[in-house]
């Protein structure tokens, strides 16, 4: 359910909120443990089977209720009291099923005695199996049905717990009802998205889920069609015959777009287009005479279901042309593995605002705009090839300007110390507050005077539709000229109003250009990038909701229970909770680039960590906590040091080999990280319920903390902080037996 909710939150809410799935799961599980302690006298009168049967049935009902709330409560991206209230409603409704599961787990663990390691291992193995299943389930069923399937899992657990005939009958009836609901939902949309991004959805002529997104196609007057990804990002489906495109009015209109500059400079060149979507760049390249176009589209719903199947006739078979090859893959990963060299590597406004894993901001970044990425694009070019990237820009430049800083740093790493003659920046008319497309062209060799004249001639032909921001030989006027003339993007950014310093794979937060000290003093302008900038306020809002929920459901109930006492050893469980979540979130983000998509990163990383942690828990046995903690510290430090090199070396390999590498890297680490909790619980002299509760609380708040650390200091720093938390637990371990 946790993984299905991240996909659902991304489509219904904004990518900032997908982070809530981890937080709600951890909160609910911990709160269930708190209730187990607070009501232990009443629960003691009940057999464990009775508790499991009742909680399983209630959990199934709570899951269906949570799905209804998520789909029917509209949340706009405004940091207001109304947003906070609606967000809290979704947060608490989504936490309820986890709460009931946490209750059963806590009671089972409390009664397990020395068998707790077996139960904990089985619990983690079940979670690992779900990670393995979630991608094919989302592809086959969609997010709402995946949530209903988790409700069926809860009902099945109730059936397995049930000892009485009446209990079995109720559980079987719930299972049958959920099966019917899933069948009806798959056929007729019984549970489907009603609101997306705070707006009520209009009927679409095509709508489908997969593990990466929810894609709809809307028809407009005149026959035009747009594909909408997760209710927000749009791509127009081209409707033009490539054979009649040259010389047509459509060609003249498309050549007035700033993204047409590569077609002006390399009309017969071989193109690699990352994120071709509905095919505008593909059509322009084919129409200009390119003999070979490789389109790298990550979403099979766009590449296959829409462009090569349902809407192949509408797009005049564009993606079926012999000179066009469409690859369903992550653009950067595909380029790494390819041995081909191109005349042009092109990206045009590639971003979806769509999350697929856990962590605000970590979800919005896709590693396409880092220094390392730009260097890889340049290395995939022929000797005189061009990288052409179009991004938004504003009256106060920041996004395309940051891209220029990234390109400068990448060129510098390839030995180009004076980048002025290697860069061209052109705008789609004057820069505005709302946002204007700007194309940045970069070469390893200098742009020739003939190429500069060709760009200027094309700009003149558009009668001002395309205007220059920087051309080789021009002075240093304006932010673009000043940045390039400075030769030092980091120093330039220090004195510039926005953060336009180059970003790296260690901290790939390209879109967040507001300096933290200006987030609230400058306000949030209604520009294209306001969704990212307001994400800081949303992150603060999530932290506030998490703090309130932790206090209300994890801390205060235990504090009010008569006889419940705090123990010195509780700091140990707080430390290992922080350590685990800091490392986990940093690893998920690290593996996004390696595995090609956040969905795959979440699936593989969490699967391997849970499976290995379960094995470590099972074998913790009588080993002292300090031994496992020393292994955890050593493991995290080793991975932090070696992981970038390992992932870089294996980045171009087939997926099967990447999963094998992931297993070799994450297996031993997860094994040692799974040992400290049961090892500590075995010797702990205080309340197990307090240990469970505060460990969960640390994980809830640590998941927000991981993103804050990553934004300010990078993913490597988040990993090192995780190692520091395990080291703190090492020194706190003697307090467990007091």
C-alpha positions in Angstrom: 0.0 0.0 0.0 2.8 2.4 0.8 4.3 2.0 -2.7 0.9 2.2 -4.4 0.2 5.4 -2.5 3.3 7.1 -3.8 2.0 6.6 -7.4 -1.5 7.6 -6.4 -0.4 10.8 -4.5 1.8 11.8 -7.5 -1.2 11.7 -9.9 -3.8 13.2 -7.5 -1.7 15.7 -5.6 1.7 17.1 -6.5 5.0 15.4 -6.4 5.8 17.1 -3.1 3.1 15.1 -1.4 4.2 11.6 -2.6 6.7 11.9 0.3 3.7 11.4 2.7 3.4 7.7 1.8 6.5 6.8 3.8 5.6 9.1 6.6 2.0 7.8 7.0 3.2 4.2 6.9 5.8 4.7 9.6 3.4 6.8 11.7 0.6 4.3 11.5 2.8 1.3 12.3 4.3 3.2 15.3 0.9 4.4 16.6 -0.4 0.8 16.4 2.4 -0.2 18.8 1.5 2.6 21.1 -2.1 1.5 21.3 -0.9 -2.1 22.0 0.9 -0.8 25.0 -1.8 1.6 26.2 -4.5 -1.1 25.9 -2.4 -4.1 26.9 -4.6 -5.2 29.8 -7.7 -5.4 27.6 -5.7 -7.0 24.8 -4.2 -9.5 27.2 -7.7 -11.0 27.6 -7.9 -11.7 23.8 -6.1 -14.5 22.0 -3.7 -13.2 19.3 -5.8 -14.8 16.7 -8.8 -12.7 17.7 -6.8 -9.5 17.6 -5.4 -10.4 14.1 -8.8 -11.4 12.7 -10.5 -8.2 13.8 -7.6 -5.9 12.9 -7.3 -7.5 9.4 -11.0 -7.0 8.6 -10.9 -3.4 10.0 -7.7 -2.8 8.0 -9.4 -3.8 4.8 -12.3 -1.4 5.4 -9.8 1.4 6.4 -7.9 0.9 3.2 -11.0 1.3 1.0 -11.9 4.4 3.1 -8.4 5.9 2.7 -8.6 5.3 -1.1 -11.9 7.2 -1.3 -10.5 10.1 0.7 -7.4 10.4 -1.4 -9.4 10.4 -4.6 -12.2 12.8 -3.4 -10.4 15.4 -1.4 -9.0 18.2 -3.7 -5.7 19.7 -2.5 -4.2 22.7 -4.3 -0.6 23.6 -4.1 -1.1 26.6 -1.8 0.5 26.9 1.6 -2.8 27.8 3.3 -4.8 26.6 6.3 -7.2 24.9 4.0 -4.4 23.0 2.3 -3.1 22.0 5.7 -6.5 20.7 6.8 -7.0 18.7 3.7 -3.5 17.4 3.8 -4.0 16.3 7.4 -7.2 14.5 6.5 -5.4 12.5 3.7 -2.5 11.9 6.0 -4.6 10.5 8.8 -6.9 8.5 6.6 -3.9 6.9 4.8 -2.3 6.1 8.1 -5.3 4.2 9.5 -4.6 0.8 7.7 -0.9 1.0 8.8 -2.1 1.7 12.3 -4.2 -1.5 12.4 -1.3 -3.5 11.0 1.1 -1.9 13.6 -1.3 -3.0 16.3 -1.2 -6.7 15.3 2.6 -6.6 14.8 3.2 -5.0 18.2 1.0 -7.5 20.0 2.7 -10.4 18.1 6.2 -9.1 18.8 5.4 -8.5 22.5 4.2 -12.0 22.9 7.0 -13.6 20.9 9.7 -13.5 23.5 12.9 -14.8 22.0 11.1 -15.6 18.8 10.9 -12.0 17.9 13.7 -12.3 15.4 11.8 -14.9 13.4 8.6 -12.7 13.3 10.6 -9.6 12.3 12.3 -11.4 9.5 9.0 -12.7 8.2 7.5 -9.2 8.3 10.4 -7.8 6.3 10.3 -10.7 3.9 6.6 -9.9 3.2 7.5 -6.3 2.6 10.3 -7.3 0.2 7.9 -9.6 -1.7 5.5 -6.6 -2.1 8.3 -4.5 -3.5 9.0 -7.2 -6.1 5.3 -7.3 -7.1 4.4 -3.6 -7.1 5.7 -2.6 -10.6 3.9 -5.4 -12.5 0.8 -4.9 -10.4 0.8 -1.1 -11.1 1.3 -1.8 -14.8 -1.5 -4.4 -14.9 -4.0 -2.9 -12.4 -3.3 0.8 -11.9 -2.8 2.5 -8.6 -6.4 2.5 -7.3 -6.7 -1.3 -7.8 -3.2 -1.8 -6.3 -4.5 -0.1 -3.2 -7.7 -2.3 -3.3 -5.4 -5.4 -3.6 -3.6 -4.4 -0.4 -7.1 -4.2 1.2 -7.6 -7.8 -0.1 -4.3 -8.8 1.5 -5.6 -7.4 4.8 -8.8 -9.4 4.5 -6.8 -12.5 3.6 -4.8 -12.0 6.8 -8.1 -11.8 8.7 -9.2 -15.1 7.2 -5.9 -16.8 8.1 -6.1 -15.5 11.7 -9.8 -16.5 12.1 -10.6 -19.5 14.2 -14.4 -19.1 14.5 -16.7 -19.9 11.6 -18.4 -16.5 11.8 -15.0 -14.8 11.6 -14.0 -16.8 8.5 -17.3 -16.0 6.9 -16.9 -12.3 7.4 -13.3 -12.3 6.0 -14.4 -14.4 3.0 -17.2 -12.0 2.3 -14.8 -9.1 2.5 -12.4 -10.8 0.1 -15.2 -11.5 -2.4 -16.5 -7.9 -2.2 -13.0 -6.6 -2.9 -12.5 -8.9 -5.8 -15.8 -7.7 -7.3 -14.8 -4.1 -6.7 -11.5 -4.6 -8.4 -13.2 -6.2 -11.4 -15.7 -3.4 -11.7 -13.0 -0.8 -11.2 -10.8 -2.2 -13.9 -13.7 -2.2 -16.4 -15.7 0.9 -15.4 -13.7 3.2 -13.1 -15.5 2.5 -9.8 -12.6 4.0 -8.0 -10.8 6.5 -10.2 -9.2 10.0 -10.0 -11.8 12.7 -9.5 -9.5 15.6 -8.7 -5.9 16.1 -9.9 -3.8 19.0 -8.7 -6.8 20.5 -7.0 -8.9 20.6 -10.3 -11.8 18.3 -11.2 -10.9 16.2 -14.2 -12.8 16.4 -17.5 -13.7 13.2 -19.3 -10.8 11.9 -21.4 -11.0 9.7 -24.5 -8.0 7.6 -23.3 -6.8 7.1 -19.7 -4.4 4.5 -18.4 -2.1 3.8 -15.5 1.3 2.2 -15.3 4.0 2.1 -12.7 5.4 5.4 -14.0 2.4 7.7 -14.4 -1.3 8.1 -15.3 -1.6 9.3 -18.9 -4.8 10.8 -20.4 -5.5 12.0 -23.9 -7.9 14.9 -24.6 -9.3 15.9 -27.9 -9.7 19.5 -28.9 -11.5 21.4 -31.6 -10.0 20.8 -35.0 -8.8 17.3 -34.1 -5.8 18.3 -32.0 -4.9 15.9 -29.2 -2.8 16.3 -26.1 -1.4 13.7 -23.8 -1.5 14.8 -20.1 0.8 13.1 -17.7 -0.3 12.8 -14.0 -2.8 15.6 -14.6 -0.2 18.3 -15.2 2.6 17.9 -17.8 1.3 18.0 -21.4 2.7 16.9 -24.8 0.9 17.5 -28.1 0.5 14.5 -30.3 1.8 15.5 -33.8 -0.8 15.3 -36.6 1.2 15.8 -39.8 2.4 13.6 -42.6 6.2 13.7 -42.6 6.2 13.4 -46.4 4.2 16.6 -46.9 5.7 18.4 -43.9 8.6 20.1 -45.8 7.4 23.5 -47.1 4.1 23.3 -45.2 2.6 26.0 -43.0 3.2 23.7 -40.0 6.9 23.5 -40.8 7.1 27.3 -41.0 5.3 27.6 -37.7 7.5 24.9 -36.0 10.7 26.5 -37.3 9.8 29.7 -35.5 10.2 27.8 -32.3 13.6 28.3 -30.5 14.0 24.5 -30.3 14.4 24.4 -34.1 18.0 25.8 -34.0 19.6 22.3 -34.1 17.6 21.6 -37.3 19.0 24.9 -38.8 22.6 24.0 -38.0 22.5 20.2 -38.6 19.5 19.6 -41.0 20.9 16.3 -42.2 22.4 15.2 -38.9 21.8 12.2 -36.8 19.7 13.0 -33.8 19.3 11.5 -30.3 16.2 13.1 -28.7 15.6 12.5 -25.0 11.9 12.7 -24.0 10.3 13.0 -27.5 6.8 12.8 -26.1 4.2 13.4 -28.8 6.9 13.8 -31.5 7.4 17.5 -32.2 11.2 17.2 -32.2 11.1 13.9 -34.1 8.9 15.4 -36.8 11.1 18.5 -37.1 14.2 16.4 -37.5 12.7 14.0 -40.1 11.2 16.9 -42.0 14.5 18.7 -42.1 16.1 15.7 -43.7 17.7 13.7 -40.8 18.4 10.1 -42.0 18.5 8.8 -38.4 16.5 9.8 -35.3 16.8 7.9 -32.0 14.0 8.9 -29.6 14.5 7.8 -26.0 11.2 7.9 -24.2 11.0 6.5 -20.6 7.2 6.0 -20.5 5.9 3.0 -22.5 2.4 4.5 -22.4 3.6 7.4 -24.5 6.1 5.6 -26.7 4.0 2.5 -27.4 0.4 2.6 -26.2 -0.2 6.1 -27.6 2.3 6.9 -30.4 2.7 3.4 -31.9 -0.7 1.9 -31.2 -3.9 3.8 -30.3 -2.8 7.1 -32.0 -0.5 5.8 -34.7 -2.9 6.8 -37.4 -3.5 10.2 -35.8 0.3 10.8 -35.7 0.6 9.5 -39.3 2.9 6.7 -38.3 5.6 9.1 -37.1 7.1 6.6 -34.7 6.9 3.8 -37.2 9.0 5.5 -39.9 12.1 3.5 -40.9 14.5 6.3 -40.0 12.9 6.7 -36.5 13.9 4.3 -33.7 12.1 4.7 -30.4 13.7 3.2 -27.3 11.7 2.8 -24.1 14.4 3.7 -21.6 15.8 6.5 -19.4 17.6 8.9 -21.7 20.8 9.2 -19.8 21.1 5.5 -19.2 20.5 4.7 -22.8 23.1 7.1 -24.0 25.6 5.6 -21.6 25.1 2.2 -23.0 25.0 3.3 -26.7 28.2 3.2 -28.8 26.7 5.4 -31.4 27.8 9.0 -31.9 25.4 11.8 -32.9 25.3 15.2 -34.6 22.7 16.4 -32.1 21.7 15.4 -28.6 18.5 17.2 -27.9 16.1 17.7 -24.9 13.2 20.1 -24.9 11.4 21.0 -21.7 11.8 17.5 -20.3 10.2 17.4 -16.9 6.9 15.9 -15.7 6.4 17.2 -12.2 5.5 13.6 -11.4 6.8 11.6 -8.4 7.2 7.9 -8.3 9.1 7.4 -5.1 9.4 8.8 -1.6 10.8 12.2 -0.7 9.8 15.8 -1.6 12.3 17.3 -4.0 14.1 14.0 -4.4 11.1 13.1 -6.6 11.2 16.1 -8.9 14.8 15.7 -10.0 15.7 13.2 -12.7 19.5 13.6 -13.0 19.2 14.9 -16.6 20.5 18.4 -15.8 23.7 17.7 -13.8 27.3 18.4 -14.7 28.0 14.7 -15.1 24.9 14.3 -17.3 26.0 17.2 -19.6 29.5 15.8 -19.9 28.0 12.5 -21.0 25.9 14.2 -23.6 29.0 16.0 -25.0 31.0 12.7 -25.0 28.2 11.1 -27.2 28.7 13.7 -30.0 30.6 13.5 -33.2 33.6 15.8 -33.3 31.5 18.8 -34.4 28.2 17.7 -32.7 25.8 19.9 -30.7 24.0 19.4 -27.4 20.7 21.4 -27.5 18.7 21.8 -24.3 15.6 23.9 -24.0 14.5 25.1 -20.5 12.2 27.8 -19.2 13.6 31.2 -18.3 12.2 34.3 -16.6 12.6 38.1 -16.4 14.9 37.4 -13.5 17.0 34.6 -15.2 17.6 31.5 -13.1 16.7 28.1 -14.8 18.3 28.3 -18.3 21.0 30.4 -16.6 21.7 27.5 -14.2 21.8 25.2 -17.2 24.5 27.5 -18.7 26.5 27.1 -15.5 26.1 23.3 -15.7 27.3 23.4 -19.3 30.3 25.6 -18.5 31.4 23.2 -15.7 31.0 20.2 -18.0 33.0 21.8 -20.8 35.7 22.8 -18.2 35.9 19.1 -17.2 36.6 18.3 -20.8 39.4 20.8 -21.1 37.5 23.9 -22.4 38.6 26.7 -20.1 37.1 29.6 -22.1 33.5 28.5 -22.9 32.3 31.8 -24.5 32.8 30.5 -28.1 31.4 27.1 -27.3 27.9 28.3 -26.1 24.9 29.9 -27.8 21.8 30.9 -25.8 18.6 32.0 -27.7 15.2 33.0 -26.3 11.7 32.6 -27.6 11.2 36.3 -27.6 11.6 38.6 -24.5 11.9 37.0 -21.1 8.7 37.3 -19.0 7.7 36.6 -15.4 5.5 33.7 -16.5 8.4 31.9 -18.3 9.9 31.8 -21.8 11.6 28.9 -23.5 15.4 29.4 -23.9 17.6 27.0 -26.0 21.1 26.5 -24.9 23.5 25.0 -27.6 26.9 23.7 -26.6 29.8 22.2 -28.5 33.2 20.8 -27.6 34.6 22.7 -30.5 34.0 26.4 -30.9 31.0 27.6 -32.9 32.3 28.9 -36.3 31.4 32.3 -37.7 29.3 30.6 -40.3 27.3 28.9 -37.6 26.7 32.1 -35.7 25.6 33.9 -38.9 23.2 31.0 -39.7 21.7 31.4 -36.2 21.3 35.2 -36.6 19.8 34.7 -40.1 17.3 32.3 -38.8 16.4 34.6 -35.9 15.9 37.4 -38.5 13.7 35.2 -40.5 11.4 34.7 -37.5 11.0 38.5 -37.2 11.8 38.6 -33.5 10.3 35.3 -32.4 13.8 34.1 -31.6 16.2 36.6 -29.9 19.8 36.2 -28.7 20.9 36.0 -25.1 24.5 35.0 -25.8 26.4 34.5 -29.0 30.2 33.8 -29.5 32.0 37.1 -29.9 29.3 39.1 -28.0 30.2 41.1 -24.9 29.3 40.2 -21.3 26.1 42.2 -21.0 23.1 40.6 -19.2 23.2 37.7 -16.8 24.0 35.1 -19.5 26.9 37.2 -20.8 28.2 38.1 -17.3 28.0 34.4 -16.2 29.9 33.2 -19.2 32.5 36.0 -19.0 33.1 35.3 -15.3 34.4 31.8 -16.1 33.4 30.8 -12.5 29.8 29.8 -12.1 30.0 29.2 -8.4 31.5 32.6 -7.6 28.9 34.2 -9.9 26.1 32.5 -8.1 27.3 33.7 -4.7 26.4 37.3 -5.6 23.4 36.6 -7.8 19.9 36.7 -6.4 19.2 33.1 -7.3 21.1 29.9 -6.8 22.4 29.2 -10.3 25.5 27.3 -9.3 26.1 24.0 -11.2 24.4 20.9 -9.8 26.0 17.4 -9.6 24.7 13.9 -9.2 25.4 14.2 -5.5 22.8 17.0 -5.1 20.7 17.0 -8.3 18.3 19.7 -7.2 18.4 21.6 -10.5 15.0 23.1 -10.4 15.2 24.6 -6.9 16.9 28.0 -7.6 15.6 30.0 -4.7 18.2 30.6 -2.0 16.9 29.3 1.3 17.2 32.7 2.9 15.0 34.2 0.2 12.3 31.5 0.2 9.9 33.5 2.4 11.3 37.0 2.0 10.9 37.1 -1.8 7.6 35.2 -2.0 6.5 32.8 -4.6 6.1 34.3 -8.1 3.5 32.6 -10.3 6.1 31.5 -12.8 6.6 28.0 -14.2 9.0 27.1 -11.4 6.8 28.2 -8.6 5.8 24.6 -7.9 9.3 23.8 -7.0 9.9 26.9 -4.9 6.7 26.5 -3.0 7.9 23.0 -2.3 10.0 24.4 0.5 6.9 25.6 2.2 5.2 22.3 1.6 8.2 20.5 3.0 7.8 22.6 6.1 4.1 21.8 6.2 4.8 18.1 5.9 7.3 18.5 8.8 4.7 20.3 10.9 2.0 17.7 10.2 4.5 14.9 11.0 5.6 16.6 14.3 2.0 17.0 15.3 1.1 13.4 14.4 4.2 12.0 16.2 3.3 14.0 19.3 -0.4 13.1 19.2 -0.2 9.4 18.3 3.3 8.2 19.3 4.5 10.2 22.3 1.6 11.6 24.3 -0.5 8.4 24.6 2.5 6.5 26.1 3.3 9.5 28.4 -0.3 9.3 29.7 -0.3 5.6 30.4 0.0 4.9 34.1 3.3 3.2 34.8 4.9 3.8 31.5 8.5 4.9 32.1 11.2 6.3 29.9 14.5 4.5 29.8 17.9 5.7 29.0 18.2 3.0 26.3 15.4 4.6 24.2 18.0 6.9 22.6 19.4 3.8 21.0 16.2 3.0 19.1 15.8 6.7 18.1 19.4 6.6 16.7 18.9 3.4 14.7 15.6 4.7 13.3 17.3 7.8 12.1 20.2 5.9 10.7 18.1 3.5 8.7 15.8 6.0 7.1 18.6 8.5 6.2 20.6 5.7 4.4 17.5 4.3 2.7 16.3 7.6 1.2 19.9 8.6 0.1 20.3 5.2 -1.6 16.9 5.4 -3.4 18.0 8.7 -4.9 21.5 7.4 -5.8 20.0 4.4 -7.6 17.5 6.5 -9.7 20.1 7.3 -12.2 21.7 3.8 -12.2 18.4 1.9 -12.6 16.8 4.4 -14.9 13.7 5.5 -13.1 12.5 6.3 -9.5 10.0 3.5 -9.6 12.7 1.0 -10.3 15.0 2.5 -7.7 12.3 2.4 -5.0 11.4 -1.2 -5.9 14.9 -2.6 -6.1 16.5 -0.6 -3.2 13.7 -1.2 -0.7 13.2 -4.8 -1.8 16.9 -5.6 -1.3 17.2 -3.7 2.0 14.1 -5.3 3.4 15.0 -8.8 2.3 18.6 -8.5 3.6 17.5 -6.7 6.8 15.1 -9.6 7.4 17.9 -12.1 7.0 20.1 -10.0 9.4 17.3 -9.8 11.9 16.7 -13.6 11.7 20.4 -14.3 12.4 20.9 -11.5 15.0 20.4 -14.2 17.7 22.5 -13.7 20.8 25.0 -11.4 19.2 25.7 -8.2 21.1 24.2 -5.0 19.7 27.6 -3.3 19.5 28.8 -5.9 17.0 26.0 -5.3 14.6 26.3 -1.5 15.0 30.0 -1.6 14.2 29.1 -3.5 11.0 26.4 -1.0 10.1 28.8 2.0 10.6 31.5 0.3 8.5 29.0 -0.8 5.9 27.5 2.7 5.4 30.9 4.4 5.3 32.2 1.9 2.8 29.1 2.3 0.5 29.2 6.1 0.8 32.9 6.1 -0.4 32.6 3.4 -3.1 29.1 3.7 -4.5 29.6 6.6 -7.0 32.4 4.8 -8.7 30.6 1.4 -8.7 27.4 2.9 -10.2 29.4 4.9 -12.8 31.4 1.8 -13.9 28.2 -0.3 -14.3 25.9 2.4 -15.6 25.8 1.3 -19.2 25.1 -2.4 -18.5 21.9 -4.4 -19.1 19.2 -4.2 -16.5 19.8 -7.8 -15.3 23.4 -7.0 -14.6 22.4 -3.7 -12.8 20.1 -5.6 -10.5 22.9 -8.1 -9.8 25.3 -5.2 -9.0 22.6 -3.7 -6.8 22.2 -7.0 -4.9 26.0 -7.2 -4.3 26.1 -3.7 -3.0 22.9 -3.5 -1.0 22.6 -7.1 0.3 25.5 -7.0 2.8 24.6 -3.4 3.9 20.9 -4.3 4.5 22.0 -7.5 6.4 24.0 -5.5 9.0 21.4 -2.7 9.1 18.7 -5.3 10.0 20.5 -6.6 13.1 20.6 -3.6 15.5 16.8 -3.5 16.2 16.2 -7.1 17.3 19.6 -7.3 18.9 18.8 -4.2 21.0 15.3 -5.3 21.7 16.6 -8.6 23.1 18.6 -7.0 25.9 16.5 -3.9 26.4 15.3 -3.6 30.1 12.7 -0.9 29.4 9.3 -0.9 27.6 9.3 -2.5 24.2 6.4 -0.4 23.2 8.4 2.8 23.9 11.2 1.4 21.8 8.8 0.6 18.9 7.2 4.0 19.2 10.3 6.2 19.3 12.0 4.1 16.6 9.0 4.8 14.3 8.9 8.5 15.3 12.6 8.9 14.4 11.9 7.3 11.0 8.9 9.6 10.3 10.9 12.7 11.1 14.1 11.4 9.6 12.6 11.0 6.2 12.0 14.7 6.1 15.4 15.4 7.6 17.1 13.3 4.8 15.7 15.6 2.2 16.7 18.8 4.1 20.3 17.4 4.4 20.4 16.4 0.7 19.2 19.8 -0.5 21.7 21.7 1.6 24.7 19.3 1.6 24.1 16.5 -0.9 23.2 12.8 -0.8 26.7 11.9 0.4 26.2 14.0 3.5 22.9 12.3 4.1 24.6 8.9 4.0 27.3 10.1 6.4 24.7 11.4 8.8 23.2 7.9 8.7 26.5 6.5 9.6 26.8 9.1 12.4 23.4 8.0 13.8 24.5 4.3 13.9 27.7 5.5 15.6 25.6 7.3 18.2 23.7 4.1 18.8 26.9 2.3 19.3 27.9 4.6 22.2 24.3 4.4 23.6 24.1 0.6 23.5 25.4 0.2 27.1 22.3 2.0 28.3 20.0 -0.8 27.0 20.6 -3.0 30.0 20.0 -0.3 32.6 
